[in-house]
């Protein structure tokens, strides 16, 4: 039973690994970066439900981007020094970027963006299939040496 569950989880992980690897290839070949026209900048994205959008971008080496407005916040001036109407919290580094901006005068002006490097899911979902393949190779080598 345990072996069946591990085998199933390894297959699911391999599917996700190949999916994220394909998404990474799409980022570099298809170049889905935002495009601009006369009405402004547009991000190609998929809506996951109530105010949650997901996109991929080539910015900063390939990222998965989650955001809640028509486009993600990627860093620009949001208020001037001494202006208390805007509150911003966030962090960035090691393949992650997060910003949450709240406009204290207008409650509907709540804006958040989360970017995660595509390398994180590629590595995470690549580990179980790699371990599975390594075990198969080691078992095959042991069987060959035992039969010789």
C-alpha positions as CSV (number, residue, x, y, z in Angstrom):
1,X,0.0,0.0,0.0
2,X,2.8,2.4,1.0
3,X,4.7,1.6,-2.2
4,X,1.5,2.4,-4.3
5,X,1.0,5.7,-2.6
6,X,4.7,6.7,-3.1
7,X,4.6,5.6,-6.7
8,X,1.4,7.6,-7.3
9,X,2.9,10.7,-5.6
10,X,6.0,10.4,-7.7
11,X,4.0,10.3,-10.9
12,X,2.0,13.3,-9.8
13,X,5.2,15.1,-8.9
14,X,6.7,14.2,-12.3
15,X,3.6,15.7,-14.1
16,X,3.9,18.9,-12.1
17,X,7.7,19.0,-12.8
18,X,7.1,18.6,-16.6
19,X,4.3,21.2,-16.4
20,X,6.5,23.8,-14.7
21,X,9.4,23.0,-16.9
22,X,7.1,23.6,-19.9
23,X,5.9,26.8,-18.4
24,X,9.5,27.9,-18.0
25,X,10.3,27.1,-21.6
26,X,7.2,29.1,-22.6
27,X,8.4,32.1,-20.7
28,X,11.7,32.1,-22.6
29,X,10.4,31.1,-26.0
30,X,6.9,32.7,-26.0
31,X,7.9,35.8,-24.1
32,X,4.6,36.6,-22.3
33,X,5.9,39.9,-20.8
34,X,3.4,42.6,-20.5
35,X,2.6,44.5,-23.7
36,X,1.4,48.1,-24.0
37,X,-0.9,49.7,-26.4
38,X,-2.9,53.0,-26.5
39,X,-5.0,52.0,-23.5
40,X,-2.0,51.1,-21.2
41,X,0.0,48.1,-20.1
42,X,-1.7,44.7,-20.3
43,X,-0.6,41.5,-18.6
44,X,-1.8,38.2,-20.1
45,X,-3.2,36.3,-17.1
46,X,-5.6,33.7,-15.9
47,X,-8.2,34.5,-13.3
48,X,-8.4,31.9,-10.5
49,X,-11.5,33.3,-8.9
50,X,-12.5,36.3,-6.8
51,X,-9.7,38.9,-7.4
52,X,-6.9,36.3,-7.8
53,X,-5.0,36.3,-11.0
54,X,-2.0,34.4,-12.1
55,X,0.5,35.2,-14.9
56,X,4.1,34.3,-15.9
57,X,6.7,36.7,-16.9
58,X,10.3,36.8,-18.1
59,X,11.1,39.6,-15.7
60,X,13.9,38.7,-13.2
61,X,14.6,35.4,-14.8
62,X,11.1,33.8,-15.1
63,X,8.5,34.2,-12.4
64,X,5.0,32.9,-11.5
65,X,3.0,36.1,-10.6
66,X,-0.1,36.2,-8.4
67,X,-2.0,39.5,-8.0
68,X,-5.4,40.9,-7.3
69,X,-5.8,43.9,-9.6
70,X,-5.7,44.3,-13.4
71,X,-1.9,44.1,-13.4
72,X,0.7,43.3,-10.7
73,X,2.6,45.9,-8.8
74,X,6.3,45.5,-9.9
75,X,7.8,48.5,-8.1
76,X,7.3,52.2,-8.7
77,X,6.6,55.3,-6.6
78,X,3.3,54.9,-4.8
79,X,3.4,57.9,-2.5
80,X,5.5,60.9,-1.6
81,X,7.4,61.3,1.7
82,X,5.1,62.3,4.5
83,X,1.9,61.0,2.7
84,X,0.1,58.9,5.2
85,X,-2.7,57.8,2.8
86,X,-0.7,54.8,1.5
87,X,0.6,51.9,3.6
88,X,3.0,49.5,1.9
89,X,4.5,46.2,3.3
90,X,6.6,43.7,1.5
91,X,9.8,41.8,1.0
92,X,11.9,40.6,-1.8
93,X,14.9,38.4,-2.2
94,X,16.0,34.8,-3.0
95,X,13.5,34.4,-5.9
96,X,10.5,35.9,-4.1
97,X,8.8,39.3,-4.2
98,X,5.8,40.4,-2.2
99,X,4.1,43.7,-1.9
100,X,0.8,44.6,-0.2
101,X,-0.3,48.2,-0.6
102,X,-3.3,49.7,1.2
103,X,-4.8,53.1,0.5
104,X,-6.1,54.2,3.8
105,X,-8.6,56.7,2.4
106,X,-10.1,54.4,-0.2
107,X,-10.6,50.8,1.1
108,X,-11.1,49.4,-2.4
109,X,-7.5,50.4,-3.3
110,X,-6.0,47.2,-1.7
111,X,-3.3,45.9,-4.0
112,X,-1.0,42.8,-3.5
113,X,1.5,41.0,-5.7
114,X,3.4,37.8,-5.1
115,X,6.1,36.7,-7.4
116,X,7.9,33.3,-7.1
117,X,10.7,32.2,-9.2
118,X,9.7,29.3,-11.5
119,X,12.9,27.5,-10.3
120,X,11.3,26.8,-6.9
121,X,8.5,24.5,-8.2
122,X,10.8,23.0,-10.8
123,X,13.3,21.9,-8.1
124,X,10.6,20.9,-5.6
125,X,8.6,18.7,-8.0
126,X,11.8,17.4,-9.6
127,X,13.2,15.8,-6.5
128,X,10.8,12.8,-6.1
129,X,11.1,11.7,-9.7
130,X,14.9,12.0,-9.5
131,X,15.0,9.9,-6.3
132,X,12.7,7.3,-8.0
133,X,15.0,7.1,-11.0
134,X,18.1,6.9,-8.9
135,X,16.6,4.1,-6.9
136,X,15.7,2.2,-10.1
137,X,19.3,2.6,-11.4
138,X,20.9,1.5,-8.2
139,X,18.5,-1.6,-8.0
140,X,19.4,-2.4,-11.6
141,X,23.1,-2.2,-10.9
142,X,22.8,-4.3,-7.8
143,X,20.8,-7.0,-9.7
144,X,23.4,-7.1,-12.5
145,X,26.4,-7.4,-10.1
146,X,24.6,-10.1,-8.0
147,X,23.9,-12.2,-11.1
148,X,27.5,-12.0,-12.4
